[in-house]
Amino acid sequence: MRADLLSDAVDGLDEALAAVDGFDEALVGGLLRPQPNQAGGLAALADAVAGSPLAARVAEAADKAAAGAAGEDHFVALAAARTALLGSVHDALTARVEEAVGRPRTDGSTAPASGEEHAANLHAAARGWLCDLARAGWQGIDHELVAGAAPVVSAMLPDPALRRLATLLDGFAAELAACCPGAALERVPVRRWADLWSRALLLALPGAARTAAVGEATGRLLPLGVDVQEHATAVQAQVHAVFEPADGGTPRLVRASVSAPKPDTVVAAGLWQLLRPHMSLLAAVGEGRAMELDAMPVTAEGDLIWDDARARAGEPADIFTSARVALPTAAAFAVSPLDRHPARIAVPVLVEGYGVEEGDDGLVFQVAGCRLPVDTDRVPAAGPLTPDVVAASGACLGLLRWDAGQFLLQPLAVERTVRKKAVAVHAGAWAGGTTDKAGVRAEKAATDAVKVLRERAGKLLRK
């Protein structure tokens, strides 16, 4: 890997992000009665897309918003411009990563979405609420305004086709409600709320949330590692893997995800028992095996829609062998326009022969004379991989991410030398079960907690 490319400046990146930041700051004070500094942020956003097909619409929208006269179409145009700018940042950074790792370039096209459009009234209601938010601004939110999302979300949730947008609106409204009143906020999560606002507004447009085209995958799946994302009430495990088509086609980078609700008392290794029943792939990851897929549904973006009936355990497949042999030739799927965002970048890479530097800023790998920060905060507690183990490693398989203006490496597995032998330690080693003492204790504690909660729930239902 050419680590030097990861630290080199990307042309136009700072300017694009500055334009996004200017618009985001305008949303803080609201666009009902904008001030001169907010008008500057709106004008900068319009200037940034002046050479694109969006130019005329965004220029008009910026002028109307600066005058406090923006309507729904104007807010949609501004959200589209912001999303396009972040999409260009995503594409530039992804191209830089592909150049650094020497992997095949991603096909830039995605298959068209399918599905019938319906519930136009609910989409319109969602857009109306989001426009009201933009007029009030984050400093102007109150419980009455935020509560306006509740009836829209309640009407959307029963419909599977609307659940994606409903979940986004529900989570966004919950964050806003927890911060009301906005006038008392000491710190506003400016970028995050602008991300959620613009994404929700675009997904509420007719046809934007249609189901992506789905194909079929038949061949061998070689797991690379598991990324665990945990919240107080939910957990998700996302398996990154290389798929080798049975017809001898180009290997592809794919993902398979499973999620489950959870009580806040279930943590660490106990998370796996909530996820295992829903995906046999986790057992294969824990055992170090490949899987044979037969017509497994796969989206145009490379997400496997997992079905245990279409998969069976294959031969043993060492993760690091897969990373050294199969990963360099694997191409990624294209990313849909609305999903192009720097925060989405998560590229599997193998790094070897590095030095380790530990300091106040955290762990850093010295790769070919270049510094590559390591994001050990993302290492899950649901496995044997720890920051200390990462610091003692000589090879690391991880996800290359971009955050706060720099590339970071999130470890999924490492190799270290123990008694002159290479030993691999995986974040997902306990996914299929474990005999490790710490893992066994954590699973037992989680089992006891779940048992108590089920007993209490049963008593409440009987009453």
RODRENRO-818294 format. One line per field, with one value per residue (C-alpha): residue number from 1; residue in three letters; y, x, z. Coordinates in Angstrom, 3 decimals, always signed. Each point is the difference from the previous one (the first is absolute). Example, Ala and Ser with C-alpha at 12.3 -4.5 7.8 and 13.67 -1.06 7.14 Angstrom:
<pts>
resi	(1_2)
resn	(ALA_SER)
Y	(-4.500_+3.440)
X	(+12.300_+1.370)
Z	(+7.800_-0.660)
</pts>
This chain:
<pts>
resi	(1_2_3_4_5_6_7_8_9_10_11_12_13_14_15_16_17_18_19_20_21_22_23_24_25_26_27_28_29_30_31_32_33_34_35_36_37_38_39_40_41_42_43_44_45_46_47_48_49_50_51_52_53_54_55_56_57_58_59_60_61_62_63_64_65_66_67_68_69_70_71_72_73_74_75_76_77_78_79_80_81_82_83_84_85_86_87_88_89_90_91_92_93_94_95_96_97_98_99_100_101_102_103_104_105_106_107_108_109_110_111_112_113_114_115_116_117_118_119_120_121_122_123_124_125_126_127_128_129_130_131_132_133_134_135_136_137_138_139_140_141_142_143_144_145_146_147_148_149_150_151_152_153_154_155_156_157_158_159_160_161_162_163_164_165_166_167_168_169_170_171_172_173_174_175_176_177_178_179_180_181_182_183_184_185_186_187_188_189_190_191_192_193_194_195_196_197_198_199_200_201_202_203_204_205_206_207_208_209_210_211_212_213_214_215_216_217_218_219_220_221_222_223_224_225_226_227_228_229_230_231_232_233_234_235_236_237_238_239_240_241_242_243_244_245_246_247_248_249_250_251_252_253_254_255_256_257_258_259_260_261_262_263_264_265_266_267_268_269_270_271_272_273_274_275_276_277_278_279_280_281_282_283_284_285_286_287_288_289_290_291_292_293_294_295_296_297_298_299_300_301_302_303_304_305_306_307_308_309_310_311_312_313_314_315_316_317_318_319_320_321_322_323_324_325_326_327_328_329_330_331_332_333_334_335_336_337_338_339_340_341_342_343_344_345_346_347_348_349_350_351_352_353_354_355_356_357_358_359_360_361_362_363_364_365_366_367_368_369_370_371_372_373_374_375_376_377_378_379_380_381_382_383_384_385_386_387_388_389_390_391_392_393_394_395_396_397_398_399_400_401_402_403_404_405_406_407_408_409_410_411_412_413_414_415_416_417_418_419_420_421_422_423_424_425_426_427_428_429_430_431_432_433_434_435_436_437_438_439_440_441_442_443_444_445_446_447_448_449_450_451_452_453_454_455_456_457_458_459_460_461_462_463)
resn	(MET_ARG_ALA_ASP_LEU_LEU_SER_ASP_ALA_VAL_ASP_GLY_LEU_ASP_GLU_ALA_LEU_ALA_ALA_VAL_ASP_GLY_PHE_ASP_GLU_ALA_LEU_VAL_GLY_GLY_LEU_LEU_ARG_PRO_GLN_PRO_ASN_GLN_ALA_GLY_GLY_LEU_ALA_ALA_LEU_ALA_ASP_ALA_VAL_ALA_GLY_SER_PRO_LEU_ALA_ALA_ARG_VAL_ALA_GLU_ALA_ALA_ASP_LYS_ALA_ALA_ALA_GLY_ALA_ALA_GLY_GLU_ASP_HIS_PHE_VAL_ALA_LEU_ALA_ALA_ALA_ARG_THR_ALA_LEU_LEU_GLY_SER_VAL_HIS_ASP_ALA_LEU_THR_ALA_ARG_VAL_GLU_GLU_ALA_VAL_GLY_ARG_PRO_ARG_THR_ASP_GLY_SER_THR_ALA_PRO_ALA_SER_GLY_GLU_GLU_HIS_ALA_ALA_ASN_LEU_HIS_ALA_ALA_ALA_ARG_GLY_TRP_LEU_CYS_ASP_LEU_ALA_ARG_ALA_GLY_TRP_GLN_GLY_ILE_ASP_HIS_GLU_LEU_VAL_ALA_GLY_ALA_ALA_PRO_VAL_VAL_SER_ALA_MET_LEU_PRO_ASP_PRO_ALA_LEU_ARG_ARG_LEU_ALA_THR_LEU_LEU_ASP_GLY_PHE_ALA_ALA_GLU_LEU_ALA_ALA_CYS_CYS_PRO_GLY_ALA_ALA_LEU_GLU_ARG_VAL_PRO_VAL_ARG_ARG_TRP_ALA_ASP_LEU_TRP_SER_ARG_ALA_LEU_LEU_LEU_ALA_LEU_PRO_GLY_ALA_ALA_ARG_THR_ALA_ALA_VAL_GLY_GLU_ALA_THR_GLY_ARG_LEU_LEU_PRO_LEU_GLY_VAL_ASP_VAL_GLN_GLU_HIS_ALA_THR_ALA_VAL_GLN_ALA_GLN_VAL_HIS_ALA_VAL_PHE_GLU_PRO_ALA_ASP_GLY_GLY_THR_PRO_ARG_LEU_VAL_ARG_ALA_SER_VAL_SER_ALA_PRO_LYS_PRO_ASP_THR_VAL_VAL_ALA_ALA_GLY_LEU_TRP_GLN_LEU_LEU_ARG_PRO_HIS_MET_SER_LEU_LEU_ALA_ALA_VAL_GLY_GLU_GLY_ARG_ALA_MET_GLU_LEU_ASP_ALA_MET_PRO_VAL_THR_ALA_GLU_GLY_ASP_LEU_ILE_TRP_ASP_ASP_ALA_ARG_ALA_ARG_ALA_GLY_GLU_PRO_ALA_ASP_ILE_PHE_THR_SER_ALA_ARG_VAL_ALA_LEU_PRO_THR_ALA_ALA_ALA_PHE_ALA_VAL_SER_PRO_LEU_ASP_ARG_HIS_PRO_ALA_ARG_ILE_ALA_VAL_PRO_VAL_LEU_VAL_GLU_GLY_TYR_GLY_VAL_GLU_GLU_GLY_ASP_ASP_GLY_LEU_VAL_PHE_GLN_VAL_ALA_GLY_CYS_ARG_LEU_PRO_VAL_ASP_THR_ASP_ARG_VAL_PRO_ALA_ALA_GLY_PRO_LEU_THR_PRO_ASP_VAL_VAL_ALA_ALA_SER_GLY_ALA_CYS_LEU_GLY_LEU_LEU_ARG_TRP_ASP_ALA_GLY_GLN_PHE_LEU_LEU_GLN_PRO_LEU_ALA_VAL_GLU_ARG_THR_VAL_ARG_LYS_LYS_ALA_VAL_ALA_VAL_HIS_ALA_GLY_ALA_TRP_ALA_GLY_GLY_THR_THR_ASP_LYS_ALA_GLY_VAL_ARG_ALA_GLU_LYS_ALA_ALA_THR_ASP_ALA_VAL_LYS_VAL_LEU_ARG_GLU_ARG_ALA_GLY_LYS_LEU_LEU_ARG_LYS)
Y	(+0.000_+3.484_+1.657_+3.294_+0.508_-0.114_+3.027_+2.078_+2.804_-0.642_+2.823_+1.912_-1.978_+2.831_+2.395_-2.440_-0.645_+3.721_+0.596_-2.767_+1.460_+3.451_-1.356_-2.110_+3.087_+1.769_-2.744_+0.628_+3.377_-0.988_+1.402_+1.792_+3.293_-0.640_+2.301_+1.260_-2.691_-2.687_+1.529_-0.382_-3.710_-0.462_+1.905_-2.097_-3.198_+1.351_+1.024_-3.483_-1.629_+2.817_-2.249_-2.824_-0.671_+1.149_+3.511_+1.944_-1.636_+0.304_+3.641_+0.820_-2.005_+1.760_+3.426_-0.914_-1.513_+3.062_+2.133_-2.250_-1.019_-3.572_-2.603_-3.785_-0.169_+2.416_-2.050_-3.142_+1.684_+1.082_-3.512_-1.456_+2.384_-0.886_-3.722_+0.383_+1.754_-2.699_-2.573_+1.562_-0.154_-3.671_-0.787_+1.845_-1.743_-3.402_+0.503_+0.915_-3.194_-2.159_+1.581_-0.533_-3.678_-0.746_-1.614_-0.114_+3.195_+0.028_-0.010_+3.425_-1.079_-1.538_-1.875_+1.993_-0.360_-1.741_+0.096_+1.950_+3.432_+0.343_+1.862_+3.379_+1.706_-1.415_+1.030_+3.508_+0.136_-1.037_+2.688_+2.587_-0.816_+0.085_+3.399_+1.318_-1.206_+1.893_+3.197_-0.298_-1.123_-2.135_+2.881_+0.476_-3.545_-0.703_-3.018_+1.099_+0.276_-3.287_-1.825_+0.732_-3.012_-2.481_-0.419_-0.288_-2.690_-1.911_-0.049_-1.115_-2.789_-2.638_+0.207_-1.861_+2.217_+3.090_-1.433_+1.242_+3.620_-0.483_-1.329_+2.922_+2.547_-1.713_-0.064_+3.581_+1.245_-1.881_+1.723_+3.398_-0.636_-0.911_+3.400_+2.246_+2.908_+0.777_+3.500_-1.563_-2.237_+0.599_-2.126_-0.859_-3.134_+2.121_-2.484_-2.951_+1.728_+1.524_-3.490_-1.443_+2.910_-0.026_-3.797_-0.177_+2.797_-1.717_-3.430_+1.588_+0.883_-2.144_-3.051_+0.673_-2.883_-2.637_-3.410_-0.387_-2.646_-3.414_-2.714_-3.454_-1.164_-3.598_-0.914_+0.077_+2.571_+0.703_+1.958_+2.697_+1.305_+1.293_+3.613_+0.204_+3.110_+0.213_+2.401_-0.071_-1.685_-1.663_-1.817_-0.758_-2.242_+0.642_-2.663_+1.245_-2.678_-0.819_-1.774_-2.223_-0.727_-3.625_+1.045_+1.316_+3.665_+2.844_-0.439_+2.647_+1.644_-0.661_+0.472_-1.983_+1.593_-1.208_+2.149_-0.544_+2.025_-0.401_+0.993_+2.320_-2.712_-2.243_+1.079_-1.350_-3.666_-0.336_+1.858_-3.016_-2.116_+2.643_-0.120_-3.663_-1.372_+2.331_-0.710_-3.200_+2.070_+1.049_-3.597_-0.298_+3.147_-1.338_-3.373_+1.502_-1.532_+1.095_-0.285_-1.276_+2.179_-1.108_+2.834_+2.224_+3.339_+2.914_+3.683_+2.231_+1.414_-3.371_-0.716_-3.641_-0.466_-2.970_-3.206_-3.005_-2.327_+1.234_-0.524_-2.911_-0.212_-0.506_-0.913_+1.656_+3.453_+1.968_+3.678_+1.213_-2.438_+1.364_+3.548_-0.715_-2.031_+0.991_+3.546_+1.733_-1.039_+0.695_+2.931_+1.949_+0.535_+3.487_+2.201_+1.526_+3.816_+0.607_-2.225_+1.767_+1.571_+0.028_-1.633_-3.032_-0.815_-3.346_-1.765_-3.341_+0.196_-2.066_+1.841_-1.801_+0.815_+3.133_+1.560_+0.906_+3.395_+0.594_+3.496_+2.417_+0.080_-3.780_-2.834_+0.706_-2.416_+1.088_-1.385_+0.591_+3.140_+1.355_+0.290_-1.838_+0.655_-3.043_+0.357_-2.382_+1.567_-1.973_-3.347_-1.766_-1.411_-3.058_-1.750_-0.693_+2.826_+2.872_+3.167_-1.688_-2.960_+2.373_+1.854_-3.294_-1.079_-0.236_-0.295_+1.563_-0.643_+2.912_+2.515_+3.184_+2.878_+3.775_+2.202_+3.499_+0.743_-3.102_-3.692_-2.420_-3.756_-1.948_-3.404_-3.114_-2.553_+0.000_-2.403_+0.040_-2.236_-2.224_-2.377_+0.474_-0.917_+2.265_+0.119_+1.671_+1.839_+0.955_+2.460_-2.546_-3.067_-0.531_+0.499_-3.689_-0.857_-0.183_-1.975_+3.099_+0.581_+3.707_-0.681_-2.805_+2.210_+2.844_-2.328_-1.548_+3.428_+0.988_-3.237_+0.636_+3.578_-1.068_-2.750_+2.473_+2.464_-2.722_-1.076_+3.594_+0.503_-3.211_+1.182_+3.354_-1.710_-2.352_+2.973)
X	(+0.000_+1.231_-0.668_+1.460_-3.043_-2.267_+1.682_+0.282_-2.511_-2.957_-0.644_-3.193_-0.865_+0.487_-2.008_-2.904_-0.114_+0.201_-3.069_-1.857_+1.028_-1.239_-3.438_-0.099_+0.689_-2.889_-2.333_+1.044_-1.758_-2.837_-1.068_-3.188_+1.794_+3.571_+2.872_+2.718_+2.481_-2.584_-0.509_+3.742_-0.158_-2.914_+1.794_+3.146_-2.024_-1.475_+3.459_+1.364_-2.473_+0.029_+1.490_-2.517_-3.551_-1.218_+1.383_-3.141_-2.298_+2.459_+0.793_-3.715_-0.450_+2.928_-1.426_-3.468_+1.388_+2.176_-3.139_-1.925_-2.415_+1.117_-2.651_+0.149_+1.537_+2.735_+0.894_+0.109_+2.397_+2.292_-0.026_+0.794_+2.951_+1.376_-0.376_+1.670_+2.996_+0.456_-0.451_+2.877_+2.128_-0.929_+0.935_+3.327_+0.980_-1.096_+2.089_+2.978_-0.456_-0.241_+3.200_+1.766_-0.918_+0.285_-3.412_-2.282_-2.009_-3.634_-2.611_-1.619_-3.522_-2.809_-3.033_-3.236_-2.302_-3.334_-3.345_-3.218_-0.383_-2.639_-0.868_+0.666_-1.842_+2.385_+3.031_-1.423_-0.666_+3.593_+1.349_-2.222_+1.347_+3.601_-0.563_-1.408_+3.181_+2.155_-1.952_+0.258_+3.633_+1.614_-0.017_-3.729_-1.227_-2.488_-2.048_-3.066_+1.918_+1.863_-3.218_-1.311_+1.944_-1.844_-3.221_+1.986_+2.265_-2.953_-1.757_+3.148_+1.272_-2.645_+1.012_+3.296_+0.609_-0.009_+1.828_+3.423_-1.144_-2.146_+2.943_+2.171_-2.666_-0.684_+3.659_+0.554_-3.037_+1.140_+3.406_-1.610_-2.481_+2.829_+1.594_-3.063_-0.183_+2.576_+0.616_+1.611_+2.409_+3.652_+1.228_-1.848_+0.958_-0.006_+1.273_-1.973_-3.380_+0.536_+0.848_-3.194_-2.118_+1.237_-0.124_-3.543_-1.196_+1.349_-1.308_-3.439_-0.076_-2.119_+1.966_+3.092_-0.592_-0.897_+1.572_+3.371_+0.293_+0.908_+2.020_+1.201_+3.391_+1.171_+3.526_+2.407_-0.078_+3.262_-0.618_+2.520_-1.312_-2.931_-0.838_-2.220_-2.119_-1.700_-2.547_-1.962_-3.005_+1.388_+3.043_+1.177_+2.750_+1.206_+2.192_+2.397_+0.987_+1.335_-2.455_+1.448_-2.653_-0.419_+0.206_+3.538_-0.972_+1.771_+0.111_-2.067_+0.005_-3.324_-1.639_-2.548_-1.723_-2.165_-1.550_-2.149_-1.611_+1.642_-0.419_+2.701_+1.111_+1.247_+3.522_+3.390_-0.017_-3.634_-0.925_+0.751_-2.801_-2.462_+1.405_+0.968_-3.516_-0.492_+3.172_+2.012_+2.836_+1.019_+0.796_+2.141_+1.900_+0.654_+1.143_+2.129_-1.947_-1.103_-3.646_-1.500_-2.839_-2.773_-1.998_+0.397_-1.782_+2.446_-0.768_+1.569_+2.240_+1.419_-2.159_-0.978_-3.611_+0.879_-2.050_+1.337_-1.817_+2.245_+3.316_+1.994_+3.290_+3.033_+3.642_+2.276_+1.067_+2.571_-0.901_+3.554_+0.530_-3.185_+1.244_+3.367_-1.302_-3.591_-0.335_+2.467_-2.047_-3.456_-1.969_-2.602_-3.565_-1.130_-1.605_-3.410_-0.091_-1.825_+2.446_+3.157_+1.328_+3.495_-1.346_-1.034_+3.545_+1.080_+2.489_+1.538_+3.812_+2.950_+2.956_+3.264_+3.538_-0.872_+1.462_-2.177_-0.054_-1.991_-0.623_-2.534_-1.809_-0.472_+1.510_+1.741_+1.483_+3.164_-0.515_+2.854_+0.984_-3.561_-2.291_-3.344_-2.153_-1.763_-3.567_+0.089_-3.182_-1.922_+1.421_-3.030_-0.005_-1.784_+3.250_+3.583_+1.474_+1.136_+2.077_+2.944_-0.180_-0.108_+3.054_+1.935_-0.879_+2.015_-2.866_-3.441_-3.106_-2.387_-2.376_+1.481_-2.284_+0.081_-0.855_+0.858_+2.086_+2.203_+0.037_-0.251_+0.373_-2.612_+1.484_-2.078_+2.766_+3.739_+2.906_+2.605_+2.924_-0.375_+2.882_+1.376_-3.333_-2.476_-3.284_-3.120_-2.475_-3.379_-2.629_-2.627_+1.719_-2.867_-2.749_-0.841_+0.721_+3.124_+1.853_+1.943_-0.530_-0.792_-2.390_-1.755_-0.501_-1.419_-2.386_-1.199_-0.683_-1.917_-1.990_-0.994_-1.024_-2.130_-1.636_-0.981_-1.384_-2.059_-1.451_-0.951_-1.525_-2.012_-1.383_-0.998_-1.769_-1.876_-1.193)
Z	(+0.000_-0.885_+3.333_-1.224_-2.229_+3.034_+1.547_-3.185_-0.502_-2.319_-2.461_+0.739_+3.133_+2.481_-2.142_-0.343_+3.737_+0.740_-2.172_+1.840_+3.366_-1.015_-0.841_+3.176_+2.088_-1.727_+1.257_+3.609_+0.198_-2.335_-3.358_+1.012_+0.646_-1.186_+0.945_-2.402_+1.081_-0.818_-3.438_-0.568_+0.759_-2.399_-2.766_+0.487_-0.443_-3.247_-1.248_+0.736_-2.423_-2.567_-2.659_+0.490_-1.288_+3.428_-0.463_-0.961_+2.551_+2.857_-0.802_+0.092_+3.204_+1.678_-0.892_+1.272_+3.210_+0.645_-0.272_+2.396_-2.766_-0.743_-0.757_-0.111_-3.496_+1.072_+3.086_-2.126_-2.434_+2.840_+1.500_-3.428_-0.448_+3.422_-0.698_-3.407_+1.554_+2.642_-2.755_-1.920_+3.158_+0.421_-3.607_+0.209_+3.229_-1.314_-3.142_+2.192_+2.064_-3.122_-1.310_+3.315_+0.292_-3.720_-0.195_-3.081_-0.480_+1.032_-2.744_+0.243_-0.976_+2.004_-1.249_+0.024_+2.976_-0.332_+1.721_-0.166_+1.520_+2.683_+3.208_-1.627_+2.841_+2.615_-2.015_-0.308_+3.732_+0.725_-2.332_+1.644_+3.455_-1.215_-1.638_+3.272_+1.718_-2.498_+0.576_+3.793_+0.011_+2.660_+2.455_-0.558_+0.584_+2.774_+1.071_-1.943_-3.269_+0.480_+0.946_-3.490_-1.262_+2.236_-2.019_-3.236_+1.430_+1.501_-3.374_-1.853_+2.255_-0.883_-3.676_-0.724_-3.037_+2.230_+2.987_-1.083_-0.042_+3.103_+1.987_-1.088_+0.940_+3.309_+1.014_-1.153_+1.928_+3.117_-0.127_-0.433_+2.806_+2.363_-0.707_+0.325_+0.344_-2.654_+1.376_+3.092_-1.910_+0.845_-2.903_-3.191_-2.005_-3.148_-2.601_+1.369_+0.104_-3.432_-1.301_+1.471_-1.213_-3.591_-0.285_+1.369_-2.285_-3.115_+1.037_+0.386_-3.711_-2.345_-1.112_+2.105_+2.412_-2.560_+0.487_-1.718_-2.678_+1.416_-1.706_+1.027_+1.217_-0.507_+1.004_+2.934_+2.782_+1.846_+3.247_+0.887_+3.307_+2.000_+0.804_+3.103_+0.524_+3.369_+1.443_+3.240_-1.590_-3.130_-1.364_-3.525_-1.298_-3.542_-1.589_-2.686_-2.497_-3.467_-2.297_-2.726_-2.677_-1.041_-3.670_+0.461_-0.157_+1.795_+3.801_+1.770_+3.401_+1.720_+3.390_+1.985_+2.973_+2.839_+2.697_+3.060_+2.776_+3.382_+3.644_+1.300_+2.451_-2.820_-0.930_-1.159_-1.088_+1.005_-3.175_-2.151_+1.446_-1.171_-3.547_-0.587_-0.508_-2.960_-2.017_-0.439_-1.473_+3.519_+0.882_-3.137_+0.980_+3.492_-1.379_-2.767_-2.884_-3.442_-1.053_-3.215_-1.274_-2.334_-1.571_+3.062_-0.590_-0.304_-0.519_-2.606_+2.746_+1.090_+3.057_+0.319_+1.110_+2.148_-0.207_+1.908_-2.401_-2.823_+1.794_+1.355_+1.863_-2.210_+0.518_+2.586_-1.202_+1.953_+0.043_-0.575_-2.873_-1.591_+0.557_-1.633_-2.951_-0.793_+1.331_-2.391_-3.062_+1.436_-1.407_+1.932_-1.120_-0.937_+2.641_-0.672_-0.271_+3.285_+1.886_-1.179_+3.182_+1.555_+3.170_-2.058_-1.122_+1.505_-2.288_+1.076_-0.154_+1.211_+1.541_+0.789_+1.029_+1.955_+3.086_+2.959_+1.641_+3.188_+1.287_+1.408_-3.336_+0.027_-1.988_-3.321_-2.540_-1.803_-3.520_-2.467_+1.874_+0.160_+2.996_-0.069_+3.104_+1.431_+1.266_+2.968_+1.394_-2.635_+1.177_+1.550_+3.514_-1.414_-0.934_+1.056_-2.094_+2.232_-0.537_+1.756_-2.375_-2.964_+1.322_+0.184_-3.557_-3.194_-2.508_+0.126_-2.065_+0.440_-1.485_-1.406_+1.009_-0.300_+2.946_+1.231_-3.077_-0.040_-0.828_+2.939_+0.257_+1.960_+0.944_-0.715_+0.584_+0.697_-0.113_+2.733_+0.883_+3.054_+0.764_-3.509_-1.609_-1.770_+1.904_-1.393_+2.227_-1.455_+1.210_-1.068_+1.468_+2.473_-2.569_-0.236_+3.633_+2.129_+2.652_+1.025_+3.733_-0.340_-2.861_+1.864_+3.069_-2.093_-1.844_+3.250_+1.501_-3.123_+0.068_+3.602_-0.805_-2.966_+2.068_+2.721_-2.544_-1.688_+3.343_+0.813_-3.436_+0.421_+3.338_-1.500_-2.913_+2.340_+2.011)
</pts>
